Amino acid sequence: MSNKQEALFSKKNIKLIKDPLDDNNPITVQVLGICSALAITVQLKPAVVMAVSVFFVLCVANVLVSLMRKMIPSRIRIIVQLVIIATLVILVDQTLKAFLYDVSKELSVFVGLIITNCIIMGRLEAFALANTPWKSFMDGVGNSLGYALPLIVVAFFRELLGSGTLFGLEVIPPNWYIENGGFYANNGMMILPPMALVTCGIYIWVQRIRNNKLVEEN
Amino acid sequence: MKLFRNILNTAKPHFIEGGKLEKMFPAFDAFETFLFVPDHTTNSGSHIRDAIDLKRTMMMVIIALLPALLFGMWNIGNNHFIANEESVSFMETFLYGAIKMLPSILVSYIVGLSVEFAFAIFRGHQVNEGYLVTGLLIPMIMPISTPLWMLAISVIFAVVIGKEVFGGTGMNILNPALTARAFAFFAYPAHLSGDKIWIADQPVNGTVTDVFPDGYSGATPLADYYSLSVEKGKLASAVIQEKSEKTITAINEKIEVIESRIPELSESFFGFISGSCSETSTFAILIGLIILVVTGVGSWRTIVAVFFGGYFMGLLFNLWGATDFMTLPAYEHLILGGFAFGAVFMATDPVTASQTNKGKIIVGSLIGIFAVLIRVFNPAYPEGMMLAILLMNVFAPLVDHYIVESNIKRRLKRVKS
């Protein structure tokens, strides 16, 4: 028996985590969940909170659906998945409102919209319905980290260049600014939505230079 | 000439295949073809060859830009000395402006060309000469007080995101020079709009001083027209609400100050007004227009359509006349701001403009219409021309597509019948 059972951190399982980080990244390769990624990357704090929320929702939903996969009639599986996701999202939303009110205000509707985040539905449909709970958990961890990585990188550059801060702390010396007699000015364009798209595009560009597997042949 | 040829001949073996600097060949090639007509021959089939190639075309545009450029330099000096209440000779005025403007031209060329060369070398393609014109256009459409590092960042953004990601010269969707300006406009709004940036002042610690001699403001005429219409609106409501006489006289005084600033028509036509470096003089731009149209480099269809579209929209607003700004005579719209410059040098960009003749007229007139529309309705963007051209750049391929499709349909019908 023990021979047949796969080790918890076998190569296959580790691959479940590693794959979505680069080769099969949900945002930059599958281009899912891009809407929230563009909307909440103006500053690092909301981006991190969003990443944590998605991490929680995706991992728990994956495990729950995987546990119930033999009970769910395939005709109504989408409804069942939605109920599970919605319950979890409401949990997250209420927790944020209770403990991190200002961040929750900043994220506003986007917490609620985790329900419609294609990454979560996609993983439940494509993975959790057909795999064991542990594998589904690993898959959830991998995909939510894969969601978090570009999110945080993009938010890092947008906050640094757009507002001159990181996590709300000023990192650019105040006497650099033109108002204080220096030479520097924040790049107002970085705060605007179009630059989220451009920054995301540059991220994809760099990723494809590093990873030749992603480049299509034509 | 011999000297250049000799230098190139001795350097060539290092760059061709097998040489030490083989990878740098695109850079070498760029210099060689810039100095001499390339001796490339076609490998297959017969081609018609003409003395004109992309480099010569671009040189014609540069020549057409020269009147506006030189006038812009003089105007920078002129505005500066008027603002400081000094009177100096013509040459001094010109030299002051030239010295003020040269650094931005140098920065634009050095930064832009380094990016172009870097991409050419990494990708192993030829350096294209599109940047020769773009590099000159960018400083010409920026305010003179723009810090050089902002210019450099805008140039990098325009060349990398506006051009190279699409595949380089000839593949870009947006006009790179306007991309640079739009980027700077949205990224550093405080340095690209307002009334304190148009005059080369003595900068204090890098900031533009807001101390002007009495009665002199750097506001562009367009901004003045807008504030005039705002003040007149205030006056009307003050009269209706029967405000105290004091308020009304205060507004009246303000209106008088603004009205005294607004230039005569001939002044704005010849360009003795404030604005971005080289776009103020419609007269100098018209000289460039003649050069472009006579040599066939610029499309007269686009230019005529843009002016017509702008004039038409101006007339419509005159008929409407809801605000004071709307009653601005339609021809003034064509003369003020960057309208003429955009129509002649930006809308005609052969890459981003429409490729079909009908399309040129449609896209051109829409540029004119939108430019005036944006100006009048959204004074936060006084340079409606820039946004209108960028918008229509995006739509030009769509317009072309439908024109080609309808042409095919028409011809197919003929075949069937």
Interface residues (C-beta under 8 A of the other chain):
Chain A: I178 E179 G181 G182 F183 A185 N187 G188 M189 M190 L192 V198 G201 W205
Chain B: P147 W149 M150 I153 I161 V165 F183 F186 A187 Y188 P189 A190 H191 N205 G206 T207
